[in-house]
Amino acid sequence: MVYGLEVYAANGAKVIEASSRVTRSFGSGTTSNITHGSYVDISVTGMTSGDDWQVFSTPNNAPNSLSGRSHDTQRYSGYFRVSNNMGVTSSFDYIVIRSG
């Protein structure tokens, strides 16, 4: 016998079943200002570099050019790193989620 949560929509359609993979938020926030060519590490208890963890970040002061995309977020065990290569100083908003 299978145990787990099942969720149904108002029309009776099954939305979530025992085998569904769902995500949950593990935190969000804003980094301190990061100068061009630098990075900030943010600690997250229990985090691994595995694909079940995701970090989404967006700059708060991106230049109005293609350089606005020149930032990176990398996952490690226990933390993630936000790097800034946009040519301007900016803080970054971030969201950390885990699936499974």
Protein Blocks (a to p, Z undefined) as FASTA:
>chain_A
ZZddddddfkopafbdfklccdddfbdcddddddehiacddddehiafbfkbccddddfb
bccbfklmmccddddehiacdddfehpacddddddddeZZ
